[in-house]
Amino acid sequence: MSIGGIEGIGGFTPFSPPTIPTAPSTPSTPSVGGAPSVGGAGKAAGPDFGELVLDGLDRLDGVQRTADQLSVQAATGDLQNIHDYTIAATQAAVTTQVTVAIRNKAVEAFTEIMRMQV
């Protein structure tokens, strides 16, 4: 059954947050003072932080490209449903705002770490 005026946007996939698989817990070897050792021989399973950042940026680029394509179609009159562009443009704006907020928090955290005295 189809409802008139509600169709999918061609080529658009909604954002789904990345999932990080949980690695089986292994007991860490305590070092001097009972603190866990740093720089162990094993690497944590799953994607690196850098990979997650690049994946997020790729998704942001895809959302923005979709909005750009729909804006061109709307401007040329090829787009039948203008609300498709409105939705895509809003998603692109919100995704950009979230990305900028995450970047700002990361820069703030880095600055705070650099202020710490050793």
N, C-alpha and C positions, 0 to 999 in steps of 0.2 A: 504494500500500500504506500502510496506516495502522497505527500502533502504539497499542494501547489505553492511555489515560492521558496521551498526549503530543499535545496540540492547541495551536494558536496562540491567543494572547490576542487577543480581538477588539479592533480599534482601536489595537493597540500596534505601534509601529514601533521597532526597535532604534536606538540612538544611532549615528550615523555622523559621524566628525569632519569638520569643514568643510575643504574643499580650497581652496587659494589658487592661482589660475592664475599661471604665471610669465610675466612681461612680457619682450619681447625686450630684450636688453641694448643700451643706447645709451651711447656714451662720454660721460662727464661732462666738463664744461669745468673745468679746474683754475683755482683762484683763486690769490690771493697765497700763497706758501709751498708750492704744489703740492698743497694739500688740495682735495678736490672742493667745488664750490660748493653752498651750502645754499639751499633755497627756489627751486629751478629752476622754469621756466615750465610744465613738464609734470607731470602727476599720474600716479602709478603706477597701472597697470591692476589691476583686481580690487577686492574689497570692502575697505572701510575697517576699521580695528581696531574702531571703535565698532559697526559692523554685525556683526562677528564676535561681539563680546561680547553684543549684543542677541539674536543668533541662538542663542547658547549658553544665555542665560537663558530664551528662549522654549522651547527644548528641555527645559530643566530643569523649567519649569512644566508642560509636557506630560507628562513622566514622573511628576511628583508628582500631577497630576490623575488619571492612569490608576491610580496606586496608591490614591488616595482613593476613586475609583469602585469599584474592586475590594474595598476594605475595607468599604464600605457594603454591597455585594452579599454579602460573606462574613458580615457581621453580621446581615443580614436572612435569610440562608439561600438566597438566589437564586444563589449561586455554586456551580457543580457541582464544580469542581476548586480546592481551597484552595491548591494549590501555585502557581496563577496569581497569587494575591495575594501569596504569599511571595516569588516571583520579582520581581514589580513593586515591592514594598516595599523589597527589597534593592537593586534598581537605583536607586530613588529615593534611598535613603540614600547609596549610593556616589556617585551623581551630585552630591548635595548636598555631600558631603565633598570631592570634587574641585573643585567651584566655590568652596568656602570656602578651600581651599588655594591656588587661583589668585588669589583676592582678597587673601589674606594676602601672597603673594609680590609682587603689584602694589603694595600699600601699603608693603611693605618697600623695594621698589625706588624708589618715590616719595620715601620718607623719606630714603633714601641720596642720591638726587639733590639733595634740598633741603639736605643737609648739605655738599654740595660748595662749596668756595669758588671764587669767580670771579676 
